[in-house]
Amino acid sequence: MKSTEDNKKFLSMSEQELYKELIDLTKKLTMESLKVKAGKQPNHSSVNKLRKSVARINTIISERGKQNE
C-alpha cells in the first residue's frame, strides 16, 4: 500500500526535510487543484492524494513538536 510506504518515508525524514517536502507538496497541490478547476484534468484523485500527504506531514511535525516539549 502506497500510503504505508509514504508514512515510513516521512517518519524517517528529519524535520528540515519534512518542511521542504511540505512546501513541495503544497505547491503541487495548488497546481493540481487549479488544473482540476480549469477543467484541464478530469480526475481529481491526485488532489486528494496530495491533500492526504500534506496532512500526514503536518501530523508528524505536530507529534514531534509535542514529544520535544
N, CA, C and O atoms as a Tripos MOL2 file, in Angstrom:
@<TRIPOS>MOLECULE
protein
  276   275    69     0     0
PROTEIN
NO_CHARGES

@<TRIPOS>ATOM
      1 N           0.8220   -1.1790    0.0000 N.3       1 MET1
      2 CA          0.0000    0.0000    0.0000 C.3       1 MET1
      3 C           0.8700    1.2480    0.0000 C.2       1 MET1
      4 O           1.7960    1.3540    0.8040 O.2       1 MET1
      5 N           0.5970    2.1600   -0.8550 N.am      2 LYS2
      6 CA          1.4600    3.3050   -1.0260 C.3       2 LYS2
      7 C           1.4810    4.2250    0.1870 C.2       2 LYS2
      8 O           2.5310    4.7720    0.5210 O.2       2 LYS2
      9 N           0.3550    4.4040    0.8480 N.am      3 SER3
     10 CA          0.3190    5.3130    1.9930 C.3       3 SER3
     11 C           1.2200    4.8120    3.1180 C.2       3 SER3
     12 O           1.8180    5.6210    3.8280 O.2       3 SER3
     13 N           1.3290    3.5090    3.2950 N.am      4 THR4
     14 CA          2.2150    2.9570    4.3100 C.3       4 THR4
     15 C           3.6610    3.2540    3.9650 C.2       4 THR4
     16 O           4.4580    3.5870    4.8420 O.2       4 THR4
     17 N           4.0000    3.1360    2.6990 N.am      5 GLU5
     18 CA          5.3570    3.4600    2.2550 C.3       5 GLU5
     19 C           5.6450    4.9410    2.4670 C.2       5 GLU5
     20 O           6.7340    5.3100    2.9070 O.2       5 GLU5
     21 N           4.6690    5.7890    2.1540 N.am      6 ASP6
     22 CA          4.8410    7.2230    2.3640 C.3       6 ASP6
     23 C           5.0260    7.5360    3.8380 C.2       6 ASP6
     24 O           5.8720    8.3510    4.2050 O.2       6 ASP6
     25 N           4.2290    6.8860    4.6870 N.am      7 ASN7
     26 CA          4.3520    7.1160    6.1300 C.3       7 ASN7
     27 C           5.7490    6.7590    6.6200 C.2       7 ASN7
     28 O           6.3510    7.5160    7.3810 O.2       7 ASN7
     29 N           6.2650    5.6220    6.1940 N.am      8 LYS8
     30 CA          7.6060    5.2110    6.6040 C.3       8 LYS8
     31 C           8.6480    6.2000    6.1060 C.2       8 LYS8
     32 O           9.5900    6.5380    6.8220 O.2       8 LYS8
     33 N           8.4690    6.6650    4.8600 N.am      9 LYS9
     34 CA          9.4010    7.6340    4.2920 C.3       9 LYS9
     35 C           9.3590    8.9370    5.0870 C.2       9 LYS9
     36 O          10.4030    9.5050    5.4070 O.2       9 LYS9
     37 N           8.1560    9.4080    5.4030 N.am     10 PHE10
     38 CA          8.0240   10.6610    6.1360 C.3      10 PHE10
     39 C           8.5620   10.5390    7.5540 C.2      10 PHE10
     40 O           9.1800   11.4720    8.0670 O.2      10 PHE10
     41 N           8.3340    9.3980    8.1900 N.am     11 LEU11
     42 CA          8.8110    9.2080    9.5550 C.3      11 LEU11
     43 C          10.3300    9.1540    9.6380 C.2      11 LEU11
     44 O          10.9050    9.5020   10.6690 O.2      11 LEU11
     45 N          10.9860    8.7210    8.5650 N.am     12 SER12
     46 CA         12.4430    8.6280    8.5810 C.3      12 SER12
     47 C          13.1200    9.9570    8.2280 C.2      12 SER12
     48 O          14.3390   10.0800    8.3470 O.2      12 SER12
     49 N          12.3460   10.9390    7.8000 N.am     13 MET13
     50 CA         12.9150   12.2340    7.4090 C.3      13 MET13
     51 C          13.1980   13.1020    8.6310 C.2      13 MET13
     52 O          12.5630   12.9710    9.6780 O.2      13 MET13
     53 N          14.1770   13.9970    8.4600 N.am     14 SER14
     54 CA         14.4360   14.9750    9.5150 C.3      14 SER14
     55 C          13.3870   16.0790    9.4170 C.2      14 SER14
     56 O          12.6150   16.1340    8.4600 O.2      14 SER14
     57 N          13.3710   16.9470   10.4090 N.am     15 GLU15
     58 CA         12.3560   17.9960   10.4340 C.3      15 GLU15
     59 C          12.5420   18.9790    9.2660 C.2      15 GLU15
     60 O          11.5650   19.4510    8.6850 O.2      15 GLU15
     61 N          13.7840   19.2770    8.9350 N.am     16 GLN16
     62 CA         14.0430   20.1710    7.7980 C.3      16 GLN16
     63 C          13.5720   19.5480    6.4940 C.2      16 GLN16
     64 O          12.9890   20.2290    5.6500 O.2      16 GLN16
     65 N          13.8230   18.2610    6.3300 N.am     17 GLU17
     66 CA         13.3710   17.5720    5.1260 C.3      17 GLU17
     67 C          11.8480   17.5410    5.0500 C.2      17 GLU17
     68 O          11.2740   17.6580    3.9680 O.2      17 GLU17
     69 N          11.1990   17.3840    6.1980 N.am     18 LEU18
     70 CA          9.7430   17.3790    6.2220 C.3      18 LEU18
     71 C           9.1800   18.7260    5.7850 C.2      18 LEU18
     72 O           8.2260   18.7820    5.0090 O.2      18 LEU18
     73 N           9.7680   19.8050    6.2820 N.am     19 TYR19
     74 CA          9.2930   21.1260    5.8870 C.3      19 TYR19
     75 C           9.5160   21.3680    4.3930 C.2      19 TYR19
     76 O           8.6760   21.9680    3.7220 O.2      19 TYR19
     77 N          10.6470   20.8980    3.8830 N.am     20 LYS20
     78 CA         10.9370   21.0480    2.4560 C.3      20 LYS20
     79 C           9.9180   20.2510    1.6220 C.2      20 LYS20
     80 O           9.4060   20.7440    0.6170 O.2      20 LYS20
     81 N           9.6370   19.0290    2.0490 N.am     21 GLU21
     82 CA          8.6570   18.1840    1.3610 C.3      21 GLU21
     83 C           7.2650   18.8030    1.4500 C.2      21 GLU21
     84 O           6.4920   18.7460    0.4930 O.2      21 GLU21
     85 N           6.9520   19.3920    2.5930 N.am     22 LEU22
     86 CA          5.6540   20.0430    2.7790 C.3      22 LEU22
     87 C           5.4790   21.2010    1.8020 C.2      22 LEU22
     88 O           4.4050   21.3650    1.2220 O.2      22 LEU22
     89 N           6.5060   21.9910    1.6180 N.am     23 ILE23
     90 CA          6.4480   23.1110    0.6680 C.3      23 ILE23
     91 C           6.2590   22.5920   -0.7510 C.2      23 ILE23
     92 O           5.4450   23.1240   -1.5060 O.2      23 ILE23
     93 N           7.0060   21.5600   -1.1120 N.am     24 ASP24
     94 CA          6.8940   20.9860   -2.4580 C.3      24 ASP24
     95 C           5.4950   20.4280   -2.7110 C.2      24 ASP24
     96 O           4.9040   20.6690   -3.7640 O.2      24 ASP24
     97 N           4.9740   19.6840   -1.7440 N.am     25 LEU25
     98 CA          3.6450   19.0990   -1.9120 C.3      25 LEU25
     99 C           2.5520   20.1660   -1.9530 C.2      25 LEU25
    100 O           1.5650   20.0210   -2.6740 O.2      25 LEU25
    101 N           2.7310   21.2360   -1.1800 N.am     26 THR26
    102 CA          1.7490   22.3170   -1.1940 C.3      26 THR26
    103 C           1.7210   22.9980   -2.5520 C.2      26 THR26
    104 O           0.6540   23.3470   -3.0570 O.2      26 THR26
    105 N           2.9020   23.1860   -3.1470 N.am     27 LYS27
    106 CA          2.9630   23.7760   -4.4930 C.3      27 LYS27
    107 C           2.2980   22.8650   -5.5210 C.2      27 LYS27
    108 O           1.5490   23.3290   -6.3800 O.2      27 LYS27
    109 N           2.5760   21.5620   -5.4270 N.am     28 LYS28
    110 CA          1.9580   20.6000   -6.3400 C.3      28 LYS28
    111 C           0.4490   20.5770   -6.1620 C.2      28 LYS28
    112 O          -0.2990   20.5030   -7.1370 O.2      28 LYS28
    113 N           0.0060   20.6400   -4.9070 N.am     29 LEU29
    114 CA         -1.4280   20.6340   -4.6160 C.3      29 LEU29
    115 C          -2.1070   21.8500   -5.2290 C.2      29 LEU29
    116 O          -3.1950   21.7370   -5.7930 O.2      29 LEU29
    117 N          -1.4760   22.9970   -5.1230 N.am     30 THR30
    118 CA         -2.0350   24.2130   -5.7060 C.3      30 THR30
    119 C          -2.1600   24.0860   -7.2130 C.2      30 THR30
    120 O          -3.1900   24.4370   -7.7870 O.2      30 THR30
    121 N          -1.1150   23.5860   -7.8520 N.am     31 MET31
    122 CA         -1.1370   23.4560   -9.3100 C.3      31 MET31
    123 C          -2.1830   22.4310   -9.7610 C.2      31 MET31
    124 O          -2.9120   22.6700  -10.7230 O.2      31 MET31
    125 N          -2.2540   21.3060   -9.0740 N.am     32 GLU32
    126 CA         -3.2200   20.2720   -9.4420 C.3      32 GLU32
    127 C          -4.6540   20.7520   -9.2490 C.2      32 GLU32
    128 O          -5.5180   20.4930  -10.0860 O.2      32 GLU32
    129 N          -4.9060   21.4530   -8.1400 N.am     33 SER33
    130 CA         -6.2710   21.9220   -7.9070 C.3      33 SER33
    131 C          -6.6690   22.9790   -8.9320 C.2      33 SER33
    132 O          -7.8330   23.0480   -9.3240 O.2      33 SER33
    133 N          -5.7190   23.8040   -9.3700 N.am     34 LEU34
    134 CA         -6.0180   24.7770  -10.4210 C.3      34 LEU34
    135 C          -6.3320   24.0820  -11.7460 C.2      34 LEU34
    136 O          -7.2220   24.5070  -12.4820 O.2      34 LEU34
    137 N          -5.5980   23.0130  -12.0400 N.am     35 LYS35
    138 CA         -5.8640   22.2590  -13.2650 C.3      35 LYS35
    139 C          -7.2600   21.6460  -13.2390 C.2      35 LYS35
    140 O          -7.9700   21.6540  -14.2450 O.2      35 LYS35
    141 N          -7.6470   21.1140  -12.0800 N.am     36 VAL36
    142 CA         -8.9680   20.4960  -11.9600 C.3      36 VAL36
    143 C         -10.0560   21.5550  -12.1060 C.2      36 VAL36
    144 O         -11.0510   21.3380  -12.7980 O.2      36 VAL36
    145 N          -9.8660   22.6900  -11.4590 N.am     37 LYS37
    146 CA        -10.8650   23.7550  -11.5300 C.3      37 LYS37
    147 C         -10.9890   24.3200  -12.9400 C.2      37 LYS37
    148 O         -12.0720   24.7240  -13.3640 O.2      37 LYS37
    149 N          -9.8810   24.3450  -13.6560 N.am     38 ALA38
    150 CA         -9.9050   24.8590  -15.0230 C.3      38 ALA38
    151 C         -10.4650   23.8280  -15.9980 C.2      38 ALA38
    152 O         -10.7410   24.1540  -17.1520 O.2      38 ALA38
    153 N         -10.6290   22.6160  -15.5530 N.am     39 GLY39
    154 CA        -11.1770   21.5590  -16.3980 C.3      39 GLY39
    155 C         -10.1480   20.8770  -17.2720 C.2      39 GLY39
    156 O         -10.5060   20.1240  -18.1770 O.2      39 GLY39
    157 N          -8.8820   21.1250  -17.0170 N.am     40 LYS40
    158 CA         -7.8270   20.5130  -17.8230 C.3      40 LYS40
    159 C          -7.4740   19.1120  -17.3360 C.2      40 LYS40
    160 O          -6.8380   18.3370  -18.0490 O.2      40 LYS40
    161 N          -7.8960   18.7990  -16.1110 N.am     41 GLN41
    162 CA         -7.6360   17.4710  -15.5770 C.3      41 GLN41
    163 C          -8.9600   16.9390  -15.0190 C.2      41 GLN41
    164 O          -9.4370   17.4100  -13.9860 O.2      41 GLN41
    165 N          -9.5450   15.9660  -15.7030 N.am     42 PRO42
    166 CA        -10.8630   15.4940  -15.2750 C.3      42 PRO42
    167 C         -10.8430   14.6720  -13.9900 C.2      42 PRO42
    168 O         -11.8600   14.5890  -13.3020 O.2      42 PRO42
    169 N          -9.7210   14.0700  -13.6570 N.am     43 ASN43
    170 CA         -9.6260   13.1960  -12.4930 C.3      43 ASN43
    171 C          -9.0270   13.9690  -11.3190 C.2      43 ASN43
    172 O          -7.8960   14.4480  -11.4100 O.2      43 ASN43
    173 N          -9.7580   14.0940  -10.2390 N.am     44 HIS44
    174 CA         -9.2710   14.8580   -9.1020 C.3      44 HIS44
    175 C          -8.7120   13.9790   -7.9860 C.2      44 HIS44
    176 O          -8.5350   14.4470   -6.8620 O.2      44 HIS44
    177 N          -8.4370   12.7270   -8.2810 N.am     45 SER45
    178 CA         -7.8880   11.8350   -7.2550 C.3      45 SER45
    179 C          -6.4740   12.2490   -6.8480 C.2      45 SER45
    180 O          -6.0660   12.0190   -5.7090 O.2      45 SER45
    181 N          -5.7290   12.8560   -7.7650 N.am     46 SER46
    182 CA         -4.3780   13.3060   -7.4230 C.3      46 SER46
    183 C          -4.4260   14.4160   -6.3770 C.2      46 SER46
    184 O          -3.5400   14.5120   -5.5290 O.2      46 SER46
    185 N          -5.4620   15.2570   -6.4370 N.am     47 VAL47
    186 CA         -5.6140   16.3210   -5.4500 C.3      47 VAL47
    187 C          -5.8650   15.7100   -4.0750 C.2      47 VAL47
    188 O          -5.3000   16.1600   -3.0790 O.2      47 VAL47
    189 N          -6.7060   14.6920   -4.0230 N.am     48 ASN48
    190 CA         -6.9950   14.0320   -2.7440 C.3      48 ASN48
    191 C          -5.7490   13.3720   -2.1610 C.2      48 ASN48
    192 O          -5.5110   13.4480   -0.9550 O.2      48 ASN48
    193 N          -4.9600   12.7290   -3.0060 N.am     49 LYS49
    194 CA         -3.7290   12.0810   -2.5340 C.3      49 LYS49
    195 C          -2.7410   13.1090   -1.9930 C.2      49 LYS49
    196 O          -2.1120   12.8920   -0.9580 O.2      49 LYS49
    197 N          -2.6070   14.2340   -2.7020 N.am     50 LEU50
    198 CA         -1.6970   15.2860   -2.2410 C.3      50 LEU50
    199 C          -2.1830   15.8850   -0.9210 C.2      50 LEU50
    200 O          -1.3810   16.1610   -0.0290 O.2      50 LEU50
    201 N          -3.4780   16.0800   -0.8020 N.am     51 ARG51
    202 CA         -4.0510   16.6140    0.4380 C.3      51 ARG51
    203 C          -3.7480   15.6980    1.6160 C.2      51 ARG51
    204 O          -3.3890   16.1600    2.6990 O.2      51 ARG51
    205 N          -3.8920   14.4150    1.3980 N.am     52 LYS52
    206 CA         -3.6240   13.4500    2.4610 C.3      52 LYS52
    207 C          -2.1470   13.4230    2.8340 C.2      52 LYS52
    208 O          -1.8040   13.2870    4.0080 O.2      52 LYS52
    209 N          -1.2720   13.5520    1.8390 N.am     53 SER53
    210 CA          0.1610   13.5740    2.1280 C.3      53 SER53
    211 C           0.5380   14.8150    2.9350 C.2      53 SER53
    212 O           1.3460   14.7370    3.8600 O.2      53 SER53
    213 N          -0.0480   15.9520    2.5850 N.am     54 VAL54
    214 CA          0.2030   17.1840    3.3370 C.3      54 VAL54
    215 C          -0.2860   17.0030    4.7760 C.2      54 VAL54
    216 O           0.3930   17.4200    5.7140 O.2      54 VAL54
    217 N          -1.4380   16.3980    4.9550 N.am     55 ALA55
    218 CA         -1.9720   16.1700    6.3010 C.3      55 ALA55
    219 C          -1.0710   15.2290    7.0950 C.2      55 ALA55
    220 O          -0.8620   15.4340    8.2910 O.2      55 ALA55
    221 N          -0.5340   14.1930    6.4350 N.am     56 ARG56
    222 CA          0.3690   13.2530    7.1200 C.3      56 ARG56
    223 C           1.6100   13.9840    7.6220 C.2      56 ARG56
    224 O           2.0320   13.7950    8.7630 O.2      56 ARG56
    225 N           2.1880   14.8160    6.7660 N.am     57 ILE57
    226 CA          3.4000   15.5440    7.1540 C.3      57 ILE57
    227 C           3.1000   16.4940    8.3030 C.2      57 ILE57
    228 O           3.8680   16.5710    9.2620 O.2      57 ILE57
    229 N           1.9880   17.2160    8.2140 N.am     58 ASN58
    230 CA          1.6210   18.1260    9.2970 C.3      58 ASN58
    231 C           1.4160   17.3770   10.6100 C.2      58 ASN58
    232 O           1.7830   17.8800   11.6720 O.2      58 ASN58
    233 N           0.8410   16.1920   10.5490 N.am     59 THR59
    234 CA          0.6360   15.3860   11.7440 C.3      59 THR59
    235 C           1.9650   14.9570   12.3450 C.2      59 THR59
    236 O           2.1430   15.0240   13.5610 O.2      59 THR59
    237 N           2.8930   14.5220   11.5180 N.am     60 ILE60
    238 CA          4.2050   14.0870   12.0030 C.3      60 ILE60
    239 C           4.9500   15.2500   12.6460 C.2      60 ILE60
    240 O           5.5620   15.0870   13.7010 O.2      60 ILE60
    241 N           4.9020   16.4270   12.0140 N.am     61 ILE61
    242 CA          5.5700   17.5980   12.5710 C.3      61 ILE61
    243 C           4.9540   17.9610   13.9100 C.2      61 ILE61
    244 O           5.6700   18.2870   14.8570 O.2      61 ILE61
    245 N           3.6350   17.9070   13.9960 N.am     62 SER62
    246 CA          2.9350   18.2290   15.2400 C.3      62 SER62
    247 C           3.2940   17.2380   16.3370 C.2      62 SER62
    248 O           3.5490   17.6440   17.4710 O.2      62 SER62
    249 N           3.3200   15.9520   16.0230 N.am     63 GLU63
    250 CA          3.6550   14.9280   17.0220 C.3      63 GLU63
    251 C           5.0730   15.0900   17.5320 C.2      63 GLU63
    252 O           5.3350   14.9260   18.7230 O.2      63 GLU63
    253 N           5.9900   15.4120   16.6250 N.am     64 ARG64
    254 CA          7.3840   15.6090   17.0540 C.3      64 ARG64
    255 C           7.5120   16.8260   17.9310 C.2      64 ARG64
    256 O           8.3070   16.8310   18.8700 O.2      64 ARG64
    257 N           6.7450   17.8570   17.6440 N.am     65 GLY65
    258 CA          6.7740   19.0610   18.4790 C.3      65 GLY65
    259 C           6.2710   18.7860   19.8790 C.2      65 GLY65
    260 O           6.7950   19.3330   20.8490 O.2      65 GLY65
    261 N           5.2500   17.9370   19.9930 N.am     66 LYS66
    262 CA          4.7040   17.5920   21.3090 C.3      66 LYS66
    263 C           5.6740   16.7140   22.0850 C.2      66 LYS66
    264 O           5.7300   16.8070   23.3110 O.2      66 LYS66
    265 N           6.4370   15.8680   21.4100 N.am     67 GLN67
    266 CA          7.3940   14.9970   22.0720 C.3      67 GLN67
    267 C           8.5770   15.7940   22.6290 C.2      67 GLN67
    268 O           9.1470   15.4330   23.6590 O.2      67 GLN67
    269 N           8.9390   16.8760   21.9430 N.am     68 ASN68
    270 CA         10.0770   17.6800   22.3660 C.3      68 ASN68
    271 C           9.7690   18.5860   23.5530 C.2      68 ASN68
    272 O          10.6850   19.1130   24.1850 O.2      68 ASN68
    273 N           8.4980   18.7680   23.8580 N.am     69 GLU69
    274 CA          8.1290   19.6420   24.9720 C.3      69 GLU69
    275 C           8.3000   18.9850   26.2990 C.2      69 GLU69
    276 O           8.0290   19.5990   27.3310 O.2      69 GLU69
@<TRIPOS>BOND
     1     1     2 1
     2     2     3 1
     3     3     4 2
     4     3     5 am
     5     5     6 1
     6     6     7 1
     7     7     8 2
     8     7     9 am
     9     9    10 1
    10    10    11 1
    11    11    12 2
    12    11    13 am
    13    13    14 1
    14    14    15 1
    15    15    16 2
    16    15    17 am
    17    17    18 1
    18    18    19 1
    19    19    20 2
    20    19    21 am
    21    21    22 1
    22    22    23 1
    23    23    24 2
    24    23    25 am
    25    25    26 1
    26    26    27 1
    27    27    28 2
    28    27    29 am
    29    29    30 1
    30    30    31 1
    31    31    32 2
    32    31    33 am
    33    33    34 1
    34    34    35 1
    35    35    36 2
    36    35    37 am
    37    37    38 1
    38    38    39 1
    39    39    40 2
    40    39    41 am
    41    41    42 1
    42    42    43 1
    43    43    44 2
    44    43    45 am
    45    45    46 1
    46    46    47 1
    47    47    48 2
    48    47    49 am
    49    49    50 1
    50    50    51 1
    51    51    52 2
    52    51    53 am
    53    53    54 1
    54    54    55 1
    55    55    56 2
    56    55    57 am
    57    57    58 1
    58    58    59 1
    59    59    60 2
    60    59    61 am
    61    61    62 1
    62    62    63 1
    63    63    64 2
    64    63    65 am
    65    65    66 1
    66    66    67 1
    67    67    68 2
    68    67    69 am
    69    69    70 1
    70    70    71 1
    71    71    72 2
    72    71    73 am
    73    73    74 1
    74    74    75 1
    75    75    76 2
    76    75    77 am
    77    77    78 1
    78    78    79 1
    79    79    80 2
    80    79    81 am
    81    81    82 1
    82    82    83 1
    83    83    84 2
    84    83    85 am
    85    85    86 1
    86    86    87 1
    87    87    88 2
    88    87    89 am
    89    89    90 1
    90    90    91 1
    91    91    92 2
    92    91    93 am
    93    93    94 1
    94    94    95 1
    95    95    96 2
    96    95    97 am
    97    97    98 1
    98    98    99 1
    99    99   100 2
   100    99   101 am
   101   101   102 1
   102   102   103 1
   103   103   104 2
   104   103   105 am
   105   105   106 1
   106   106   107 1
   107   107   108 2
   108   107   109 am
   109   109   110 1
   110   110   111 1
   111   111   112 2
   112   111   113 am
   113   113   114 1
   114   114   115 1
   115   115   116 2
   116   115   117 am
   117   117   118 1
   118   118   119 1
   119   119   120 2
   120   119   121 am
   121   121   122 1
   122   122   123 1
   123   123   124 2
   124   123   125 am
   125   125   126 1
   126   126   127 1
   127   127   128 2
   128   127   129 am
   129   129   130 1
   130   130   131 1
   131   131   132 2
   132   131   133 am
   133   133   134 1
   134   134   135 1
   135   135   136 2
   136   135   137 am
   137   137   138 1
   138   138   139 1
   139   139   140 2
   140   139   141 am
   141   141   142 1
   142   142   143 1
   143   143   144 2
   144   143   145 am
   145   145   146 1
   146   146   147 1
   147   147   148 2
   148   147   149 am
   149   149   150 1
   150   150   151 1
   151   151   152 2
   152   151   153 am
   153   153   154 1
   154   154   155 1
   155   155   156 2
   156   155   157 am
   157   157   158 1
   158   158   159 1
   159   159   160 2
   160   159   161 am
   161   161   162 1
   162   162   163 1
   163   163   164 2
   164   163   165 am
   165   165   166 1
   166   166   167 1
   167   167   168 2
   168   167   169 am
   169   169   170 1
   170   170   171 1
   171   171   172 2
   172   171   173 am
   173   173   174 1
   174   174   175 1
   175   175   176 2
   176   175   177 am
   177   177   178 1
   178   178   179 1
   179   179   180 2
   180   179   181 am
   181   181   182 1
   182   182   183 1
   183   183   184 2
   184   183   185 am
   185   185   186 1
   186   186   187 1
   187   187   188 2
   188   187   189 am
   189   189   190 1
   190   190   191 1
   191   191   192 2
   192   191   193 am
   193   193   194 1
   194   194   195 1
   195   195   196 2
   196   195   197 am
   197   197   198 1
   198   198   199 1
   199   199   200 2
   200   199   201 am
   201   201   202 1
   202   202   203 1
   203   203   204 2
   204   203   205 am
   205   205   206 1
   206   206   207 1
   207   207   208 2
   208   207   209 am
   209   209   210 1
   210   210   211 1
   211   211   212 2
   212   211   213 am
   213   213   214 1
   214   214   215 1
   215   215   216 2
   216   215   217 am
   217   217   218 1
   218   218   219 1
   219   219   220 2
   220   219   221 am
   221   221   222 1
   222   222   223 1
   223   223   224 2
   224   223   225 am
   225   225   226 1
   226   226   227 1
   227   227   228 2
   228   227   229 am
   229   229   230 1
   230   230   231 1
   231   231   232 2
   232   231   233 am
   233   233   234 1
   234   234   235 1
   235   235   236 2
   236   235   237 am
   237   237   238 1
   238   238   239 1
   239   239   240 2
   240   239   241 am
   241   241   242 1
   242   242   243 1
   243   243   244 2
   244   243   245 am
   245   245   246 1
   246   246   247 1
   247   247   248 2
   248   247   249 am
   249   249   250 1
   250   250   251 1
   251   251   252 2
   252   251   253 am
   253   253   254 1
   254   254   255 1
   255   255   256 2
   256   255   257 am
   257   257   258 1
   258   258   259 1
   259   259   260 2
   260   259   261 am
   261   261   262 1
   262   262   263 1
   263   263   264 2
   264   263   265 am
   265   265   266 1
   266   266   267 1
   267   267   268 2
   268   267   269 am
   269   269   270 1
   270   270   271 1
   271   271   272 2
   272   271   273 am
   273   273   274 1
   274   274   275 1
   275   275   276 2
@<TRIPOS>SUBSTRUCTURE
     1 MET1         2 RESIDUE 1 A MET
     2 LYS2         6 RESIDUE 1 A LYS
     3 SER3        10 RESIDUE 1 A SER
     4 THR4        14 RESIDUE 1 A THR
     5 GLU5        18 RESIDUE 1 A GLU
     6 ASP6        22 RESIDUE 1 A ASP
     7 ASN7        26 RESIDUE 1 A ASN
     8 LYS8        30 RESIDUE 1 A LYS
     9 LYS9        34 RESIDUE 1 A LYS
    10 PHE10       38 RESIDUE 1 A PHE
    11 LEU11       42 RESIDUE 1 A LEU
    12 SER12       46 RESIDUE 1 A SER
    13 MET13       50 RESIDUE 1 A MET
    14 SER14       54 RESIDUE 1 A SER
    15 GLU15       58 RESIDUE 1 A GLU
    16 GLN16       62 RESIDUE 1 A GLN
    17 GLU17       66 RESIDUE 1 A GLU
    18 LEU18       70 RESIDUE 1 A LEU
    19 TYR19       74 RESIDUE 1 A TYR
    20 LYS20       78 RESIDUE 1 A LYS
    21 GLU21       82 RESIDUE 1 A GLU
    22 LEU22       86 RESIDUE 1 A LEU
    23 ILE23       90 RESIDUE 1 A ILE
    24 ASP24       94 RESIDUE 1 A ASP
    25 LEU25       98 RESIDUE 1 A LEU
    26 THR26      102 RESIDUE 1 A THR
    27 LYS27      106 RESIDUE 1 A LYS
    28 LYS28      110 RESIDUE 1 A LYS
    29 LEU29      114 RESIDUE 1 A LEU
    30 THR30      118 RESIDUE 1 A THR
    31 MET31      122 RESIDUE 1 A MET
    32 GLU32      126 RESIDUE 1 A GLU
    33 SER33      130 RESIDUE 1 A SER
    34 LEU34      134 RESIDUE 1 A LEU
    35 LYS35      138 RESIDUE 1 A LYS
    36 VAL36      142 RESIDUE 1 A VAL
    37 LYS37      146 RESIDUE 1 A LYS
    38 ALA38      150 RESIDUE 1 A ALA
    39 GLY39      154 RESIDUE 1 A GLY
    40 LYS40      158 RESIDUE 1 A LYS
    41 GLN41      162 RESIDUE 1 A GLN
    42 PRO42      166 RESIDUE 1 A PRO
    43 ASN43      170 RESIDUE 1 A ASN
    44 HIS44      174 RESIDUE 1 A HIS
    45 SER45      178 RESIDUE 1 A SER
    46 SER46      182 RESIDUE 1 A SER
    47 VAL47      186 RESIDUE 1 A VAL
    48 ASN48      190 RESIDUE 1 A ASN
    49 LYS49      194 RESIDUE 1 A LYS
    50 LEU50      198 RESIDUE 1 A LEU
    51 ARG51      202 RESIDUE 1 A ARG
    52 LYS52      206 RESIDUE 1 A LYS
    53 SER53      210 RESIDUE 1 A SER
    54 VAL54      214 RESIDUE 1 A VAL
    55 ALA55      218 RESIDUE 1 A ALA
    56 ARG56      222 RESIDUE 1 A ARG
    57 ILE57      226 RESIDUE 1 A ILE
    58 ASN58      230 RESIDUE 1 A ASN
    59 THR59      234 RESIDUE 1 A THR
    60 ILE60      238 RESIDUE 1 A ILE
    61 ILE61      242 RESIDUE 1 A ILE
    62 SER62      246 RESIDUE 1 A SER
    63 GLU63      250 RESIDUE 1 A GLU
    64 ARG64      254 RESIDUE 1 A ARG
    65 GLY65      258 RESIDUE 1 A GLY
    66 LYS66      262 RESIDUE 1 A LYS
    67 GLN67      266 RESIDUE 1 A GLN
    68 ASN68      270 RESIDUE 1 A ASN
    69 GLU69      274 RESIDUE 1 A GLU
